[in-house]
Amino acid sequence: MADVVVSTVRAREVPSRGGVYKSIYITLPHDMAVDSMFPFKVGDQIIIRIEGNRLVLEALPIRREGP
């Protein structure tokens, strides 16, 4: 996987019951998302936080119930 990837922050309008709001999103290049080193899969829930001028993404810990 490439060490550095340039991406773009984008905005789009999303309809909702109360009107329309702007949603901000970041796209990742396909080559990065399908690389075996990429830690997330489609449908995974992630934790996103801001640390200084960095955006940190982590997998949401999976809770397992049972003995």
C-alpha positions as CSV (number, residue, x, y, z in Angstrom):
1,M,0.0,0.0,0.0
2,A,1.2,3.5,-0.8
3,D,2.5,5.4,2.3
4,V,0.9,8.7,1.1
5,V,-2.4,9.1,-0.6
6,V,-4.0,12.4,-1.6
7,S,-7.7,12.6,-1.1
8,T,-10.4,15.3,-1.1
9,V,-12.8,16.6,1.5
10,R,-16.2,17.1,-0.2
11,A,-19.7,18.3,0.7
12,R,-23.1,17.3,-0.6
13,E,-26.6,18.1,0.3
14,V,-28.6,15.3,1.8
15,P,-32.4,15.4,2.0
16,S,-34.0,14.8,5.4
17,R,-37.5,15.2,6.9
18,G,-36.8,18.7,8.1
19,G,-35.2,19.9,4.9
20,V,-31.7,19.5,3.5
21,Y,-28.4,19.4,5.4
22,K,-24.8,19.4,4.2
23,S,-22.9,16.2,4.7
24,I,-19.1,16.2,4.6
25,Y,-17.2,13.2,3.4
26,I,-13.7,12.0,2.4
27,T,-13.2,9.6,-0.4
28,L,-10.4,7.0,-0.4
29,P,-8.8,5.7,-3.6
30,H,-9.9,2.2,-4.7
31,D,-6.3,0.9,-4.6
32,M,-6.1,1.8,-0.9
33,A,-9.5,0.4,0.1
34,V,-8.9,-3.0,-1.5
35,D,-5.3,-3.4,-0.3
36,S,-4.8,-6.3,2.1
37,M,-3.3,-3.9,4.6
38,F,-6.4,-1.7,4.7
39,P,-7.9,-2.4,8.2
40,F,-11.6,-1.8,7.4
41,K,-14.3,-3.7,5.5
42,V,-17.5,-2.4,4.0
43,G,-20.1,-2.2,6.8
44,D,-17.5,-1.9,9.6
45,Q,-18.3,0.7,12.3
46,I,-15.4,3.0,13.1
47,I,-14.5,5.5,15.8
48,I,-13.3,8.9,14.4
49,R,-11.6,11.5,16.5
50,I,-9.5,14.6,16.1
51,E,-6.1,14.8,17.7
52,G,-4.5,18.1,17.0
53,N,-4.5,18.5,13.3
54,R,-5.0,14.7,12.6
55,L,-8.0,12.7,12.0
56,V,-7.7,9.3,13.7
57,L,-9.9,6.3,12.6
58,E,-10.1,3.1,14.7
59,A,-12.3,0.0,14.4
60,L,-15.1,0.0,16.9
61,P,-14.5,-2.9,19.4
62,I,-16.9,-5.8,18.8
63,R,-18.9,-6.7,21.8
64,R,-19.6,-10.4,22.1
65,E,-22.3,-11.7,24.4
66,G,-22.3,-15.1,26.0
67,P,-20.1,-17.3,28.2
